[in-house]
């Protein structure tokens, strides 16, 4: 964990995911719990790239190792197979570049559906097939059509297509994360729960 100092040394901003962000200290304060047995020293930091706030706390004041920071960096479940996990991790790390993040989120969705046997047709038609076979809900299918997963527009630089926004990228990534939860993470939890002693 990083130390509380004039800058918070995180590998990526938890908001915009830019690498090696400059997170400058804006404010610091101390808090106690009701018994005053665990005083915390807080630092409030600002990302100079996106303006997002990050708070971190340590016991013992500045110069001490941070115990936690908020918001925490997004992660990708280890339950996802390697290929979609790599695409989704890279999508999260590319939030500051929305067109790239959308393409990577679409690649993650594509890889997940292919691993579940949906290999024919367009990405959207395969999402429809997954809904028809009750692999995902009809609401998930509608959500897929509401987010930007049109990676071909970006890849081929279609002039008629608007460039994705930060919000578009976030929605695409949120959809890919949810799909991964439904197709891989929750089934793995159920399998572990059914094991003896699970």
N, C-alpha and C positions, 0 to 999 in steps of 0.2 A: 504494500500500500504506500501511496505517496505521503510525504510529511506536510503538515500545515506550515506554510511559508508565504512569502510574497507572491508566489505563483504556485498553483496546484499542478503537479506534474503527472498528468494522465496521458495515456497513449492516444486517446481520441476524446473529442467532446461528446458527452452523452446526448446532446441535443442534435448537433449537425453532423456528427461523426467525422469531422475533419481530423486528419492525423496531426499529431504533435501540436495541439491547440495552445494558444497563449491564454491561460486562465488566470487573470490578475485578481489579487485580493482587493475587495471593495469594502468589506466590513468584517469585524470580528466581535464576538461576545461570548460570555460565559453563562452556563445554565447549570442547575442542580436538580436532582430528583427530590422527592418529598422528604427523604431522610438526609439529604445532602451528603450521601455516602459515595455518590458517583458524579462529581462535577465534570462537566464537559466544556471544552473550549471549541467554539465554532468559527469557521472561516467561511465567508460568502464570497464567491468568485464569479467573474463574468468572462465569457468567451468573447474575445475580440472579433471573431469571425461572424458569429450568429447573434451575439447579445444574450445568449441563454445564461441563466443563473445556475450555479452549482454550489451546494453547501456540503461542508465536510466537518467532521468533528474528531477531536483527539482528547485524551486524558493527559493533563499536564501542560497544556498550552502550546504556543507556537514552537515549531521545531520538532514536535513529537509526531509519531506515525499516526496518520488518519485511521480511525477505526471503520468508518463508513463514509460514503459520499452519496449525495442525492441530486438528481436522479442517478440511479446506477446505470452502467452501460448495458445496452441491450445485448442479449446473448441468444445463441441458437442451440436448441436442445441437442444433446448428444444422441438422442434416439433417432434423429433424422439420418438417413443413409448419407454416405460421404458426398455424393455429387450434389443433391439438393442442399445439403448443409453448407457446402462451399459456396454455391451461388447465393444462398440467403445471407450468409455472413458477409460476402462481398457487397451485396445490395445494401445491407445495413451500414457498412463502412463507406458507402458511396452516396449517402443521403444529400451531401453537399453538391452532388452532380446528378440532378433528378433524372435526366434522360438515361444515364447509365444505370441508376438504381432501378428504374422501371424495367429496363432490359434484363437486368440480373434477377429481379423478382419474378419476371415472366419465365426466365430460364429455370428458376427453382420450381415454379408451379409445373412447368413442362416436364422436368425430370421426375417430380413426384408422381404425376399422372402416368408417365411411361413405366415407372416401377410398379404401378398398380395395374399394368396391362393395357392402358389406353394409349395406343401408339399411332392410330390412324386419324387423318383429318387435321383441321386447324386446332389451335389451342382451345378456342371457345367451343368447338364442336366436341372436343374430348371432355371438356368440363360438363357439357350437356349430357354426354354419355355416362359420366360418373354419377350425375344426378339421377338419370333414368335407372341406373343399376343400384341406386340407394347407397352408393359409396359416400356421397355427400348429400346434403339436403337441397331442396329446390331453392331455399333462401340463400345458400352458399353459391349456387349457380347464378342467382340474380345479383348477388354481391360481386361476383367475378365480372359480370357485364357492366357493373357500375364503376369499377375501378379501371385504371389505365394498365392494361396488360398487352397493349398493342405494340410490342417490341419491334415488330417489322417496320412500323412507321419510323421509328428512330434509326433502326439499322440501315434502312434504305433512304434515309433523309427525305421522306415524302414531304414535298413542299406544302401540300394541303393540310398536313397534320400540325397542330399546335404543339409546341414544345411542352413537355410535362413540367408542372410546378413542383415545389417542395411538398405541397400537400398531396399531389398526385402520387409522388414517390412514396410518401408515408402510407397512403392507403393501399398501394400495391404491395408494399412490404407487409403491412398488417394482414392483408388477405393471404399472402404466402405463409406467414407464420401460423395463421388459423388453420389453413389447409394442412400444414405439417402436423399440427396438434391432432386434427381429426384422423388423418391417414396413418400416422406413425406413433406419435407420442402417447395418445390415449390408449390405443391398442396395446402398447408395450406396458403401460401401467396396469391394464386389466390382466394381461398375462402374468405379470409379477404378483398381482393380488390373488390370482387363482392358484399360484404355486403353494405347496405346503409351507406353512410358516410365513406366508406372504402378507 
